[in-house]
Structures are given as structure tokens and as C-alpha cells.
Amino acid sequence: MLACFAKPKPAHTSEAVIFNYQRPTRARLVAQDNKGGLWLVEAFDPLHKVWVWQDESHNMEKAVDDARRLSLFPG
């Protein structure tokens, strides 16, 4: 009976950095590898309510900087 009330395991999420200056953008870690992982840079499309791919990089600093810069420009 107590098994029905067990806590669910938390969902696994990737690391992400989100900027919301002029428009929402994010840099998100989607895969780990020996090059530092694959980071996607995505911008949010409010009309369709989806994140749209903009760029990708194995360098976290570059991906985060690209997302920050992209967020500065109006959509």
C-alpha cells in the first residue's frame, strides 16, 4: 500500500543558460563527449511556442556568449 505513495524520481534535465533581454534565448548542453559536450544555441518562437535552433558548439563559453548576443536583438 505504501508503494503507491513513493516519491517520483526527478526528471533529468541538461545544463542550460537562459537570457531574456529583447527575446528569450538559451544555450543548452545536449550531449557529453571528450570535446566538452555539444551545446545548442536556441531562440524562442512565441508564435509557435517552440525553441528554434540557431547554432551549435563544443565550446560552452562560445555558446553562452552567442546566446547572450542573440538575446540582445529584437525578434
Secondary structure, 3 states (H helix, E strand, C coil): CHHHHCCCCCCCCCCEEEEECCCEEEEEEEECCCCCCEEEEEEEECCCCEEEEEEEECCHHHHHHHHHHHHHCCC
